Amino acid sequence: MPSDSRLSRMLHVLIHMDRIAEPVTSETISRMLDTNPVVVRRTMAGLRAAGYLTSVKGHGGGWTLAIPLDKVTLRDVHEALGNPKLFAIGLADDNPACLVERAVNAALKEVLLEAEQRLLQRFGEVTIGALSRDVAFPEGWLKHRPR
């Protein structure tokens, strides 16, 4: 099962957008992420609906931050992306009548639920602004960004 990298990719984009401080087109973002602009628009739409981004169509338009990154947590972005599954680990359903399978599933379900709750709690404690301050952009970076 492939991993879901949307959270990581959107954090990447949001930090770049904050540093650029001007509208960024879907085409520019698609080059950053090596994906299609349609995929960018679809993914960014959830962030716009949650109030973290705005978008303007046409010449001079693009995506902009609607609020400072210090007010947005990792959990906020995770939720705006539709709460993608956090773990690839799943429960077996080969033989629901098997007592062993049911016991294993019950134990795993409890542990996975606890781990998910802890992870989401931690996501809620980390702002993207704090994450952004940990990034050391080199001098002249803005001149060499994707256009």
Salt bridges, closest charged atoms under 4 A:
ASP4 OD2 - ARG6 NH2 2.72
GLU22 OE2 - ARG145 NH2 2.74
GLU27 OE2 - ARG41 NH1 3.58
ASP70 OD1 - ARG133 NH1 2.95
GLU79 OE2 - ARG75 NE 2.94
GLU114 OE2 - ARG118 NH2 2.83
GLU125 OE1 - ARG122 NH1 3.26
